[in-house]
Amino acid sequence: QVQLVESGGGLVQPGGSLRLSCVASGFTFSNYTIHWYRQTPGKERELVATISNTGSSTNYADSVKGRFIISRDNAKATAYLQMNSLKPEDTAVYYCNARLIGFTNNYWGQGTQVTVSS
């Protein structure tokens, strides 16, 4: 069964850091690009970061560029989002998404809550 499980969220003060993890199972992880999204109430889901299947290229939203780092370990079928210098506006539920380029394969995790507050 295909599954993506996020973890690592929690409550952190402004300026702090968190590392989110996304563990995949049930499909060939190395054939999929990985995307981290976030969503807050009343706002559409926002693409935060993307990494290619090999990890050779990455892209970031302007709002997180220079603060967040996306990475992956294909041997462990796990993707990560390192979040530094966190701001209150980073508060959201964060989701990982796996996509097979050129096909309909598209898998989502259950999300993990990140709250940045004093």
N, C-alpha and C positions, 0 to 999 in steps of 0.2 A: 504494500500500500504506500502510495506517495505521501510524504510528510515533510513539512518544514516546521521547526520548532525554534522560536526566538526566546532568548533569555538575556538577563543582565540589566534590565531596567530597574528603576527605583527613584528615590528622592535624593536630589543633590543640590547643593548651594550654587548660586551663580559663580562662575569661574572654575567650577569643579569639572571632573571628568568621569565618564562611564565608558565601558566597552560592551557592546551588544554582540551576541553570538546567534547564529542561525545554523542549526544542524539539520542536514538533509538525509533522507532515506527513501528507498523505493524507486530511484531513477539514477541515470548516469550523470552525476553532478557535474563532471568536467565538461560535458557538452552544452551546458547552460550558462547564459549570462546571469548575473545576480544584481538585483536592484533593491535598495532600501528606500522605502516610502515612509511618510509620516502623515498623521491625520489628527486634527483637533476639531472639537464640536463647532459646527457652523461653517466649516471650511472644507474645500475639496482636498482630496488626497494629493500630497506633494511628493514628487520624486526628489530624493535627497542625494543619492549617489548610485553609480553604476560601475560594475567591473566586468571585463571580458572573461570568457571561459577559461583562458590561460592565466589571467591576472596581469597581462601585459599592458593593458590600458584601463584607465579610470576616468570618470566624469563626475562632477559635483555641481549641485545647485549653488548659485552665487551666494545664497544666504549662509552656507556652511563652508564654503571654500576657504582653505587655510586653517580650519579648525577641526574638521572631520577627516578621517582616513578610512577608506574601504579596503578590505583585503580578503583573501581566501586561501584555504588550505585544502586542495583537492584530495589529498591523501586521507584527510579526516572528514571530507564532505561537509566542510564547515566554512561559512562566511562570517566576517566580522565588520563591525562599524565602531571605530574608536572615535569618541566624541570628547573634544577638549574645549576649554574656555566656554563652557556652557552658559547660555543666556536663558532668561525666562521664556522668551519666544520659541525656544527649542522644545518646550513642553508639548508632548503629543504621544499618541500611540504609534510605535514604530513597527513596521512590517517588512519582512524580507519576501522577495518575489524572484522566482526562477523562470527563465524563458529560453526556449529553444528557437534560435533565429530561423525565420522562414517557415515556422510551423505553428500550430495552435497550442502546443504545450505551454502551459502557464500555471504555475503553482504558487500558492500563498501560505504564509504562516499565520498563526493566530494573533500575533502582535504582542508587544511588551510595552508597558507604560513607563514613560520617562517624565518626571516632574522636576523642574528647575525652579527653586523658590528659596527665599531666606527664612 
